[in-house]
Amino acid sequence: RMSEGDSVGESIHGKPSVVAAFFTRIGQVYQSWLDKSTPFSAMRWALTVLLTLVYMIRVYILQGWYIVTYALGIYHLNLFIAFLSPKVDPSLLDEDEGPSLPTKQNEEFRPFIRRLPEFKFWHSATKGIVIAMICTFFDAFNVPVFWPILVMYFIMLFCITMKRQIKHMIKYRYLPFTHGKRTYKGKEDTGKTFAS
């Protein structure tokens, strides 16, 4: 039998503890800042690029933490592939539906819906950089490795993964960089009226 106050984050009197209230408030402020930053994608990405440069300079100066950098690169590659991929994989739709009717060129516009939206991509990438930066303050993460091998592995993995993604995009005819519905120009208004 649980006594009063045994649940997580509650004090003896059933009220939230000071620590739980503090972390709840910190979470609310953090979420508020995230919500306010949503429309400013260029500014958000500029901050992420700046953090990346600071991280790279730190790794270069310290001459270490190459495994952390390799893991960060793989993580960012994984996020990028999810960003480029459609939410619903067309190859799975083809297998489930069986034979389908031919499609027409003038079928209804459907926007590209990403598996990983831009905001979540930015948020995850930025968190990854911050975590990698924190790791550079601990020698336990500074595993000695021959870094040119890691660079070669990463380049090979990047090329193979992007080749597969581009083939998938070509096969299922989707482009992940659309900017809304196409607009068509109508006939110009000459100002003339029809004679009856």
Secondary structure, DSSP 4 states (H G I P E B T S, - for coil): -PPTT-STTB-TTSSBPHHHHHHHHHHHHHHHHHHHHTT-HHHHHHHHHHHHHHHHHHHHHHT--HHHHHHHHHHHHHHHHHHHSBSS-HHHHHHHH-S-PPPPTTPPP----BSS-HHHHHHHHHHHHHHHHHHTT-GGG-----HHHHHHHHHHHHHHHHHHHHHHHHHTT--S---S----------------
